[in-house]
Amino acid sequence: DLFKQKQYTEALTEVQSALRYAPNSHELNNLFCDIKSTKSRRRTRITVIVIIVIFAVVGSIAYGAYNSYKEAEEDKAWTEAKDSSTVSSLEHFMELYPGGNHAFEAEELLMQLRKVDSDYWEGIRLSSDVSKFEEYKLELLLFVLYTSLFTLVFYLFF
């Protein structure tokens, strides 16, 4: 009765007591083995379920932590790209995070900067003042040097 009700420990104790009075009973020995193997399978199933639950919880925590880290990393890169206000830094940000949280803002700012650059260049092109072109070349050279220095510092320290 206890075995059918899945009260394995009590059933095992009862069969052990009965085996003291009839140690050679094949029926009791078979029942004893059945109860022990059923109890063992049940314990194994419970252990497997607990391990699966633990892995699921740990995996969820690790995934959440990883996403938080990635979002913080993207936020930091966005702040740097936005603060630099250069086309190249924004293009680099868009290469790293094309579908990120700040992709739309980066694209908007990038379009604005390209428009300003285009208007600036068009003003120089249409001007007859050679000094504006020389000033533009100097600004371009300084920009290239600044970008190279920034890249070098970034790779050395980050």
C-alpha positions as CSV (number, residue, x, y, z in Angstrom):
1,D,0.0,0.0,0.0
2,L,2.7,2.5,1.0
3,F,4.6,1.8,-2.2
4,K,1.6,2.5,-4.3
5,Q,1.1,5.8,-2.4
6,K,4.7,6.7,-3.2
7,Q,5.8,6.7,0.4
8,Y,9.0,4.9,-0.4
9,T,10.9,5.4,2.9
10,E,8.0,4.0,5.0
11,A,7.4,1.2,2.6
12,L,11.1,0.3,2.7
13,T,11.1,0.3,6.5
14,E,8.0,-2.0,6.5
15,V,9.5,-4.4,4.0
16,Q,12.8,-4.5,5.9
17,S,10.9,-5.4,9.1
18,A,9.0,-8.2,7.2
19,L,12.3,-9.5,5.8
20,R,13.5,-10.1,9.4
21,Y,10.7,-12.7,9.8
22,A,10.9,-14.1,6.3
23,P,14.5,-13.5,5.0
24,N,14.2,-16.1,2.2
25,S,11.0,-14.7,0.7
26,H,11.6,-14.0,-2.9
27,E,8.5,-11.8,-3.1
28,L,9.7,-9.6,-0.2
29,N,13.2,-9.4,-1.7
30,N,11.8,-8.4,-5.1
31,L,9.6,-5.8,-3.5
32,F,12.5,-4.5,-1.5
33,C,14.6,-4.1,-4.7
34,D,11.7,-2.5,-6.5
35,I,11.2,0.1,-3.8
36,K,15.0,0.9,-3.6
37,S,15.3,1.3,-7.4
38,T,12.2,3.4,-7.6
39,K,13.3,5.6,-4.7
40,S,16.8,5.9,-6.4
41,R,15.2,6.9,-9.7
42,R,13.0,9.5,-8.0
43,R,16.0,11.0,-6.2
44,T,17.9,11.1,-9.5
45,R,15.0,12.9,-11.2
46,I,14.8,15.4,-8.4
47,T,18.5,16.0,-8.6
48,V,18.4,16.5,-12.4
49,I,15.5,19.0,-12.0
50,V,17.4,20.9,-9.3
51,I,20.5,21.1,-11.5
52,I,18.5,22.3,-14.5
53,V,16.8,25.0,-12.4
54,I,20.2,26.1,-11.0
55,F,21.7,26.3,-14.5
56,A,18.7,28.3,-15.7
57,V,18.9,30.8,-12.8
58,V,22.7,31.2,-13.1
59,G,22.4,31.5,-16.9
60,S,19.7,34.2,-16.6
61,I,21.8,36.1,-14.1
62,A,24.9,35.9,-16.3
63,Y,23.0,36.9,-19.4
64,G,21.5,39.9,-17.6
65,A,24.9,41.0,-16.3
66,Y,26.4,40.6,-19.8
67,N,23.7,42.8,-21.3
68,S,24.2,45.4,-18.6
69,Y,27.9,45.4,-19.3
70,K,27.3,45.8,-23.1
71,E,24.8,48.6,-22.6
72,A,27.2,50.5,-20.3
73,E,30.0,49.9,-22.8
74,E,27.8,51.3,-25.6
75,D,26.7,54.3,-23.5
76,K,30.4,55.1,-22.9
77,A,31.2,54.8,-26.6
78,W,28.2,57.0,-27.5
79,T,29.2,59.7,-25.0
80,E,32.7,59.8,-26.5
81,A,31.5,59.9,-30.1
82,K,28.9,62.5,-29.3
83,D,31.3,64.7,-27.4
84,S,34.0,64.5,-30.2
85,S,31.4,65.7,-32.8
86,T,33.4,64.3,-35.7
87,V,32.1,62.4,-38.6
88,S,34.8,59.7,-38.2
89,S,34.0,59.1,-34.5
90,L,30.3,58.8,-35.3
91,E,30.9,56.5,-38.2
92,H,33.1,54.3,-36.0
93,F,30.4,54.2,-33.4
94,M,27.8,53.2,-36.0
95,E,30.2,50.4,-37.2
96,L,30.4,49.1,-33.6
97,Y,26.7,49.5,-32.6
98,P,24.6,49.6,-35.8
99,G,21.4,48.6,-34.1
100,G,22.3,50.0,-30.7
101,N,20.3,52.1,-28.3
102,H,21.9,55.3,-29.7
103,A,21.9,54.4,-33.4
104,F,19.2,56.8,-34.4
105,E,20.7,59.7,-32.5
106,A,24.1,58.9,-34.0
107,E,22.7,58.8,-37.5
108,E,20.9,62.1,-36.9
109,L,24.1,63.8,-35.6
110,L,26.1,62.3,-38.4
111,M,23.8,63.7,-41.0
112,Q,24.0,67.1,-39.4
113,L,27.8,67.1,-39.3
114,R,28.0,66.0,-42.9
115,K,25.7,68.8,-43.9
116,V,27.9,71.3,-42.0
117,D,31.0,69.9,-43.7
118,S,29.4,70.0,-47.1
119,D,28.2,73.6,-46.6
120,Y,31.7,74.6,-45.3
121,W,33.5,73.0,-48.3
122,E,31.0,74.5,-50.8
123,G,31.7,77.9,-49.3
124,I,35.4,77.5,-49.7
125,R,35.0,76.1,-53.2
126,L,32.9,79.1,-54.4
127,S,35.2,81.6,-52.7
128,S,37.9,83.4,-54.6
129,D,39.9,83.8,-51.4
130,V,42.9,81.5,-51.4
131,S,43.5,82.0,-47.7
132,K,40.2,80.2,-46.9
133,F,41.5,77.1,-48.8
134,E,44.8,77.3,-47.0
135,E,43.0,77.6,-43.7
136,Y,40.9,74.5,-44.6
137,K,44.0,72.5,-45.5
138,L,45.5,73.4,-42.1
139,E,42.3,72.4,-40.3
140,L,42.2,69.1,-42.1
141,L,45.9,68.4,-41.2
142,L,45.1,69.2,-37.5
143,F,42.1,67.0,-37.6
144,V,44.1,64.1,-39.0
145,L,46.8,64.6,-36.4
146,Y,44.2,64.9,-33.6
147,T,42.4,61.7,-34.8
148,S,45.6,59.8,-35.0
149,L,46.6,60.9,-31.5
150,F,43.2,60.0,-30.2
151,T,43.3,56.6,-31.8
152,L,46.8,56.0,-30.4
153,V,45.8,57.0,-26.9
154,F,42.6,54.9,-27.1
155,Y,44.5,51.7,-28.1
156,L,47.2,52.3,-25.5
157,F,44.9,52.9,-22.5
158,F,41.7,51.1,-23.4
